[in-house]
Amino acid sequence: MKKILFLHGFFASGQCVPAVALRETFEGEAEVLTPDLPMHPQEAIAFIRELIDREKPDVLVGNSCGSFYAQMLAPVLGLPALLGNPHFQMTAFLKPRIGAHQYKSPRMDGKQDFVIDNQLIAEFAAIEAHQFDYCTPESRACIWGLFGDNDTLAHFEPLFLEHYDTAYHFPGAHTPTAEEVQKYYVPLIKKLL
């Protein structure tokens, strides 16, 4: 059975709406892994890399910050990827949000509270500076972007197209609904598989 690894956005978890919709839609067709990602970027990348080495997914799917991670790892590991509303400037996203927050969906460890601080922003800045270092001619064709026409948070299609060839649109916002996942994400994931 094929495996899909879904990487959620910064405020989300492996139980967010897109993750659940993918698991339900692919039930019986493909195994969809939807882990909770660590908040700190170096930890998240190491965690994802170890998970990929162990589980050997056939495709990466991300949303927002999850797409930021997928974009960096897919070319290195030779995996196709679908980047939903990729957020390539996490520092700009985090700076106005310094302070205490809660995840928008439940996490397996039960921890819902977290803090955005200058240290976390600096960690993202260090990675952002090198996020496109591993783009290859081969990855240009197998890393696709999917951009919501009503996304008010991430507007990175021009930057995406500097590095990759294939961009799609859907009439949704930053975080897709379950119906949008089924209608727009799933057909593209099936093509990548």
Secondary structure, 3 states (H helix, E strand, C coil): CEEEEEECCCCCCCCCHHHHHHHHHCCCCEEEECCCCCCCHHHHHHHHHHHHHHHCCCEEEEECHHHHHHHHHHHHHCCCEEEECCCCCHHHHHHHHCEEEECCCCCCCCCCEEEECHHHHHHHHHHHCCCCCCCCHHHHHHEEEEEECCCCCCCCHHHHHHHCCEEEEECCCCCCCHHHHHHHHHHHHHHHC
